[in-house]
Amino acid sequence: MLLSGALLLGPTSCKDFLDEQAPSALTPDSFYTIPDHAEAAVAAVYADLRLLYGGAGIFSSTWQMFEAPTGTSGTETAQNSNLNNLYALVYDGNTEHIINAWSSLYRVIANANLVLEKVPAITPMDEAQKSRVLAEARFLRAWAYFHAVRLWGDIPLITTPQTASTEQFLPARAPQEQVYNQIVADLTEAEKAPLAWINVNGRVGMAAVKTQLAKVYLTMAGFPLSKGATHYKLAADKSLEVITYANANPTVVGLFPTYMDIHDERLENRLEHLFSIQYNNSVGVAGNPMGNMFPNFKPVTFNGPGGTGSTVPWLGFYQSFEPGDLRAKDQDGWFYTTYFTNGNGARFDLGAPYIFKHFNFIANGREGVAGTRNDNLNVPQIRYAETLLIYAEAQNEVGGPNQAAYDAYKRIRDRAKLTTPALGTFNQASFREAVWRERWWELCYEQITWYDMVRLRKVFDEKTKGFNNFVGHQNLSAKTAFQERHLLFPIPRPEMLNNPNLKTQNPGYPN
């Protein structure tokens, strides 16, 4: 486990602030002495977010553990046994993706802990700058813990830097509610800082903090904590703060007019993109990591025939979209069924739908225009579309569908060019499922769907368009049913071996 963190330095403007270099002769005690050190240290935490999207063996990336079990995707390759096990729902504590996710998230936590421990003592330092840096570190630590607690349940809760001689170097698992309380504390403290609502340089803004907090409250309202009405109200109120700001400032926060705007690298960190993991291959800050969504060995990019096809749409899910939904239209929404040879040549038929949501048409080429070959596209973590859906769901749970909840839901459908039934046709139960369906369709392939399945204990049935109980639902992609054990991932086997204080494995998995 990574507890003490690493000191990383780098520039601090735009995406360049993620281009970190590790100094060889610095320690935490000698490093945190001037404001530039604080900026470099928090930049290192931002850089660590990319680890969750890093490689996981041949033709695979760690992020695929969030997609493979959902049933919304399948694979065209069988080269990676760990990925195959995720698709087949037979993964265990030795699965590489799961091991990578644990170490990645705890590295973020470790480096955030260093910032929060060391930066307050830096003098002189402008108080507004210090407050902002600390707020960013708190948000990033909360981001990591929010992933971890949903993946593994009871987990080590570490809020201070650790060394081999400190008490928590081999930590025990803390109850989930305690972890959630820390996440809420970090985010509510971050809210107090002088943050811009959106930062075009890719740093955390107020819209991201508030939406993330609303998302945490929504999750706490559901399983496994089952806080219910109080936390649905908290989620509704917090998301409404963002919506209220957006309504008053539509050029700052809002929905992009088209889906193409969502994956246009020229529009990153603006309007709908409340928070994203930053990539900029042009300046050496890594390229977009979603390439495993490219079709297997088909010439959709400047590289010609290539791509792994290791995450492709499950046909049944693709076909579940309503007729006329722009999100399912070739190259207009989340999918493509044709593209241009080598990115910019003659149009050809792909023979099946593929995921277009993360396709960088500027890098890879588009009709008649050669690609730049630098895939600088960010990976969205929070879009304003999700803010609207959080509010619609939470407000409905508070008191049924009102006009404001309906309007938030309808905005998502309006962009998809869908007709929305009148408010009066819904009751609380039917509106609930209507919003859930929009979450499946709007937020698919953004590493969100699995978490919805776990907090709701429900799974979208692409055949009936309804929702089944999680346990017992037949995952048609995996050709097997979800079991109780699938509600949590196993603790990585190396962690169990290295830390006896973790003690028991999650239920249903071998120690």
Buried (B, 14 or more C-beta within 10 A) or exposed (E): BBBBBBBBBBBBEBBBBBBBEEEEEBEBEEBBEEBEBBBBBBBBBBBBBBBBBBEBBEBBBBBBBBBBBBBBBBBBBEEBEBBBBBBBBEBBBBBBBBBBBBBBBBBBBBBBBBBBBBBBEBEEBEEEBBBBBBBBBBBBBBBBBBBBBBBBBBBBBBBEBBEEEBEBBBBBBBEBBEBBBBBBEBBBBBBEBEBBBBBEBBBBBBBBBBBBBBBBBBBBBBBBBEBEEEBBBBBBBBBBBBBEBBEEEEEBBBBBEEBBBBBBBEBBBBBBBBBBBBBBBBBEBBBBBBBBBBBBEBBBBBBEEBBBBBBBBBBBBBEBBBEEBBBBBBBBBBBBBEBBBBBBBEEEEBEBBBBBBBBBBBBBBBEEEEBBBBBBBBBBBBBBBBBBBBBBBBBBBBEBBBEBBBBBBBBBBEBBBBEBEEBEEBEEEEBBBBBBBBBBBBBBBBBBBBBBBBBBBBBBBBEEEEBBEBBEBBBBBBEEBBEEBBBBBBBBBBBBEEBEEBEEBBEEBEE
